[in-house]
């Protein structure tokens, strides 16, 4: 039973992390620009956030989940602004050296915090967890606190597996890049961030109007 819950959690964590989005793009860009360690730390932030959402679903913390859904306009707005800031920073960033910076250079806490915030400000994540937990029928199988933590641990491991794969793939691609190639990666990543951020803010406008009107 415990092994089955852990395995199911791994599948769920991997499935939640796998869809391509701004967090995936950010992890890949950081791996290419700074090295695999930067990408792994960024992915860890997303994995921790995924685990928190998994905890909401596994332990039936419906009050917290409902608060996120009810206030998703503000949550989405914060996430949209954060994405725009990250996109602008990538646009303005210039690589001063002729080689790609090593993984040791950079702010590890900033990498972790940014992907954690991006994942936590995506109300779609909690909705996705609720749906996939229901599809796997795991809520009925969690009858004790220990079983709940086993499931959440599996979600964390599954999410981490995805980010390790992203870091390895981007790290292999990184070796072939020149300075011009790195700048191109930055520009493409910035465009994706700005697009996601703009969409988040535009989609939140009707909700803001309703709240203010």
Secondary structure, 3 states (H helix, E strand, C coil): CHHHHHHHHHHHHHHHHHCCCHHHHHHHHHHHHHCHHHHHHHHHHHHHHHHHHHHHHHCCCHHHHHHHHHCHHHHHHHHHHHHHHHHHHHHHCCCCCCCCCCCCCCCHHHHHHHHHHHHHCCHHHHHHHHHHHHHHCCCCCCCCHHHHHHHHHHHHHHHHHHHHHHHHHHHHHHCCCCHHHHHHHHHHHHHHHHHHHHHHHHHHHHHHHHHHC
